Amino acid sequence: MKKNIFFTLHRLFLFLSLAYIGAAVVLFIIFGPIKTEIFGQRISFTSFINPIRISLGLFILSFIIWVLGTGKGRSAFTGLLKKGWLILQTGGLTAKDRICWIDTLRALAILLMVFAHTNHAEADIEGVVIYIYSFHIPLFFFVSGFTFYPERYRGPKEFITRKISTLLIPYFFFSFLGYGLFLITDYPHLSFSSFCDSLFKIVYADTDLLSFAYDSPLWFLPCLFLVEMEFYFISFLKKGSQIGVIIFLVVLGFVFGPRFRYVPWTAAASCVALLFYWFGFFLKDKIPTLNNPSKRILIAFGFIISAVFCYLNGPVSMAIDGYGNPFYFLLSALGGIIYVTLLITYTRPNRILTTLGMNTIIIFGLHGALLFFVIPKGEALINLTVLYSIIPLTKVVWLNPVIIILNNFFISLLLTLVQIGIIFLLIPLFNTYLYFFLGRKKPT
């Protein structure tokens, strides 16, 4: 009897959740924002009671009743926890035939991206962020080229289908997920025209336009899709012709990218990124054969080149086609790629870093929402001013600016680890139940 009562309550709240949001959407489309009077006060329906929040609350209540009150719910939830633990141990994907240090390299690149985006005091640690931006996105394109094997695909049709499932489907899934958060926060101000405009921005996939939905980091996925398409068909050419076409497209990207900003899918940046993708493809058979003395020389040389030309060039961002001096940009990016990649080859496999490296697509998808939605809410609840003085100022005046920089660096690092920790706990859920939207097969 108890089971039936809980099951009935679960169904009731689930029905109310769906009915409430459905009725709200219909009324909103037909009548617009509904207003009424309560105790003589003119109240807007959309600001006084947000249907999305109410519906979400009813749905969560229905889920809790289902888990706590029914045997089927408890077994399903227990199964999720068991699968989640297994996936946390394996990274969500099979590790067979994977190069462990490549996953570590991906993890480092994604950690640098999250830290740079989470920069809490740009004026104080600007130099660190500028240096990260000089090579961290080119590093992603390099890794993608390093792991590209055209012989794995039986033809263009299989290749295109595979890339649509692994890049475009995740892009649209996470974009609409972020847009859902946007609706929850800005629902009272939403009009039908702005709703249609937002859908256009998602399809257009420009980084500036995507910032409305907390998903600006996702620009990388459609851009990488274009790079993969370009390089795949270029790979059918002779080597000499390949280099010629790549150089032509890179020059094209440098010339037209800054002049024509809002190009769909950041297509101009994809032309420039093609060089880094090719660089990874070119070096994938050469890096494993390097001896230690050669690695050490290249690490030192790469670091010097990246630091010097980053300093000479200043701030850059591939997302907005901002390269400064193209020659300096290429040298600083390639230098950073070389020394970071070779340093990572010395590392031992680490389960956490391997998991992050195997699931960078999830971090790309959730990082924007956490950065622009969850973290500000948390900062509003928790006073971070205490952390600014974690290292107290001294009477030595010249030392205080250094202490301020270290304190701000600590806050940015802390917020980065909070985001990564939250996403790390969500990885099992995505790999177990949302694998299709990640372009993956059902886990066994």
N, C-alpha and C positions, 0 to 999 in steps of 0.2 A: 504493500500500500504506500509506504514511504517513497519507494522508487517511483511509483506512478505520479505521486504529488510533485516530486522534484522534476520529473520529466515534463509534466504539464506546465509547471512554472517556467521551465527552460523554453518550451515552445511558445508560451505566451509572451515572454519578454522578447524573444527573437522576432515574433510577428509584430509586436509593437514597435520594435526598432525599425524594421523595414517599412511598416505602414507609416510611421511618423516621418521618416525622411522622404518617402515617396509623396506623401501629401504635401509636405513643405515645398518640394521641388515643383510640383504641379501648380500650387498656389502662387509661388514666386514667379513662375513663367507667365501665368495668366494675369495676375493682379499686381505684380511687383512687390516691393516692401509693404507688408500689411501693418497698419497702425491701429491702435485701440486706446481706450481710456481706462486706467486703473486708479481708483481713488482720486479721480479728477485730474490725473496727470496723463498727458499725451505720450504714449509709449510705442516705440517702433518694435514690431514683432521680431525683426531680424537682429536687433541689438539687445532686446530684453531676454529673449529665449532663442538661442542659436540652435536650430534644428539638427545640425550636424553633430554638435557636441552632445545634445540630448540623445540622439539616435545611437551614437557611439557608446554612451554610458549604458543605455539599455542593452546593447549588444554584449558589452563586457560583463554586465550582470547576468545575462543569459548564459554566457560561457562559464562563469564561475559556478553557477547553479548546476550546470551540466557536469562539470568536473567533480564537484564535491558531492553531488546528490545522486549520480547515476554510476553504475558499475562500468558501463561502456565508456563514459567520459573519463573515469579514473584510469582505466586500462589504456585508453588512447593517449592520455597525458603522460602516463608512466612510460609508454613506448616512445613518446617524443623525447623524454629526458634520457632514456637509454641510447637512442639513436644519436642524440645530441652529443653525449659523452664520447661515443665512438667516433663521430665526425671530428670533434675537437682533437682527438688523438691522431686522426689520419689526415686532417686538413680538408676533409670533405671530398677529396678526389683521390684516386689511386696514385701512389707514388712510384709505380712501376715505370721504368724508362725515363724518369724525370732527372734533371740535373739539379742537385740540391742547392748548389751555390747560386743558380739562376733564380730559384725561389727566394733565397736570401737577398739577392740583388733587387728583385721586385719589391720585397718587403721594405728594404731601405729606401727605395724610390718613393713608395707610397707614404712612408713615415715622414720623409722630407716634405712631400706635398702637403700633408695634413698640418705639419708644424708651420710651414710657410703661410698657409691659409689662416692658421689660428694665431698668427703673430698678434700678441696682445698690446704691444706698444711699439708701433712701427718706427717711430722716431728714434727709439733707444737701441733697437737691435736691427736697424735697417740694413746694415752691412751684411749681417748673417743671411737675412731674407733675400737680398740682392744676389748673394753668392749662390744660394740654393736655386733661385729662379734661373740662373745662368746655365744650368745643366740638368735639372731634375726631370723636366718634361722630355727633352731630347733623350735622356736615359731610358724612359719608357719606350720610345720608338726604337731605340737601339736594341733593347731586350726583345721586342716583338720581332725585329728582323733576325736576331740571333736564333730564335726558336722557329723560324719559318722554313719548312721543308716542302717545296712544291710537289715533290714526288708522292706525297701522302694523298694527293687528290687525283681522282681519275679524270678530271676535266674541269673546265671553267664552271659548269653548272653546279657540281658538287662543292667547289671552292666558294662560289658566291652564296650558295644556300647555307653553308657552314658559317660564313662570316655574318650573314644576316642573323642567324640564330645566336651567335656568341657576342655580337656587338650591337646590332640595331635593336633586337628584341629587349636586351637588358637596358639599353638607352631609353626606350619608350616606357618600359615598365617603371624604372626608377624616376623618370620625369613625371609620370602621372602620379606616382607615389608622393613625390615632393609637391606636386600640384594639389594633392589632397590636403597636405599640411597648410598650404597657402589658403585653401578654401576655409579650413577650420579657423584660421587666424583673421582672415579678411572678408569673411562671408557677408557681414553687414554692409560692406562697401561694394559688393560685386554687382555688376550689371550684366545683361546678356551680351552686350557688345564687348565688354572687357573679358568675358568668358571666352568668346570666339577669338579675340585677340590673343589671349593666353594660349589657346590651342595652336594658333598659327606660330607663336614663338617657339613652342616645343618642336613643331615640325621643322621650322627654320634652323633651329639648333645653333644659334650664335651665342657665344658665352655671355655677352652683355645682356641679351634678351632673356637668357635663361635665369638670370639672377633673381627675377621676380618670384621664381618657384623654389628658391633655396637649392637649386641644382646646377649652378654655373660650372662646377668641376666636371659635369658630364659632357661638356663640349668635346672632350678628348675622344669619346667612343665613336661618334660619327666621323670625326677627323681621322682616327685610326682606320676606320672602315675604308675611307677613300684612299689612304696610303696603301692599305693591303691590296685594294683593287688595282691601283696604279702599278705597284711593284710586281704583282702577279703577272700582268700582261707584258710588262717590260722584261720580265725574266725569260720570255720566249725569244727575245732578240739575241743577237750575238753580243759578246762581252763589250766590244768596242762601242757598239750601238747603244747598249744599256747605259754606259757611262755618259755618252753624249746626250741621251734623252734626259737622264737624271739631272745633269748640269743645267740643261735648258729649263727644266721645270723648277729647279731651285732658284735660278735667276729670275724666272717669271714670278715665283712666290715673293721674293724680296722686292721686286719692282712694283707689283700690283697690290700686294697684301696691305701695306700701310696706306695706299691711296684709295682703295675700295674696301672699307672696313666691314660692312655687314654683308659678307658673302655667305651663302647657305653652307652649313656644316663646316665652317672655318676652312673652306676649300683651298684658299691661298696658303694657309699654314701647312696644309697637307703636302703641298709642293716642296716646301722647305724641309718638312719632316722626312721626306723621302730619302734625303741624304743620310740621316741618322739610321733609318731603317736599313738602307743598303750597307751602311758601315757595319751594323750588327751581323747582317747576312754574310758579308765578306770575311769577318773575323771569327765566325763560329768554329771553323776548323783550325784556326791558327792560334787562338788563345790557349787551348789545352796543351799545345806542343811547346809553349814557351818555357824556358828554364828559369830558375829562380834569379840568377844575376840579371837576366834581361828584364824580368818582371820588375825588379827593384829600380832599375834605371828608368823604365817607362813610368813607374809610379811617381818617382821624383820629378821627372820631366813633365808628366801630365799635370801634376799638382801646380807646378810653377807656371805653366802655360795658362791653366784655367784661372789661377788667382790673378796673374798680371793682366790678362786681357779682360777679365771681369771688372777689375778696377778701372781700366782704361775706358771700358764701354759704358758702365753704369747700369741702371735698371733695365731689364728686358722682360718680355712676356709673350710667348708664342700664342697665347689665347687671344690676344688683341693685335697680333701682327706687329708687336713692338720689338724691334731687334737692335735699335741703335745703329752702330756700325756693323754691317753684315759680316765683314771679315773678322772683326773682333769677336762677334757673337759665335761664329763657327769655331774659332780657335778655342774660346773659353769652354764651349759646350763639348767639343771633342776631347779637349784635355781633361775635363771633369769626368767624362765617360770612361776614358782610358784608365785613369788612376783609381777611380772608385771600383770599376769592374775587376781590375787586377787585385786590388786589396781584398775584395770579397772572395776571390778564389782561395785565399788562405784560411777562410773561416771554416769551422766545423758545423755540421747540420744542427740546427736548433728547432725544436718542435714548434715553438710559438712563431718564430720568424717564417718557418716553412708554411705554417697554416695561413699566415697573413699573405705570404707571397703567392700561394695557390688560390687566394680569394680576394685579390685586389679589385675585381669587378664589383664585389659587394661593398668594399670600402669606398670606391668611387661613387657608388650609388647612394650610400647613406651618409657620407661625410658632409655633403652640402646641407642636408636637412639638420644634422646635429649641430653644425657650425652656426647656421643662421636661425635655428628655431629652438633647439633644446638647450644649447650652451647659454644663450642670452637669458632664457628663463631661469636656468640654474644660477647664473650670476646675480639675477635679481633677488633670488632667495638667499644666496650665500654672499656675505660681504668679503670681497677679495682684497680689500685694502690692507688687511692684516698681512697678506702674503708679500705685499710690496716691501715690507720691512723684515722679511725673514732673515736677511743679512743686515744687521743694523748699521746705520751710517756712523762714521767715525769723525774725530776731530781733524783728521788729515784731509784737507779740502780736496787735494788733487785725486784722492782715492775714491771719493764719494760717487763721481760719475760712473766709475767701474762697478761699484756696488749696485747702483741703480740699474745698470744694464744686466747684471747677474740676476737681480730680483725679477725683472721683467722677463728675462729668459726663462727663469724657473716657472713663472706663471704660464707662459706659452707652452712650455714642455708639459706641465701638469695638465692643462686643458687638452693637449694632444693625446696624452696617455688615457685621459678619461674617455675621449671619443673612440680611440682604438679599443679600449676595454669594453665599451658598450657594444661596438660592432663585433668584437670577438665573440661575445656571448650570443649574438644573433646569427652568427655564421651557421650553426647547426640547423636552425629553423629554416633558413633560406635554402640550404643544400638538401634538406629532407623533403620539404613541401613545395618550395618555389623553384625547384631545379630547372623547370622548363624555361622560366623567365631569365635564367642565367645561361641558357644555351647548353645545358648539361643533360646527361642521361639520368634516368631514375636510379638512385643509389640502391645497391643490393645488400 
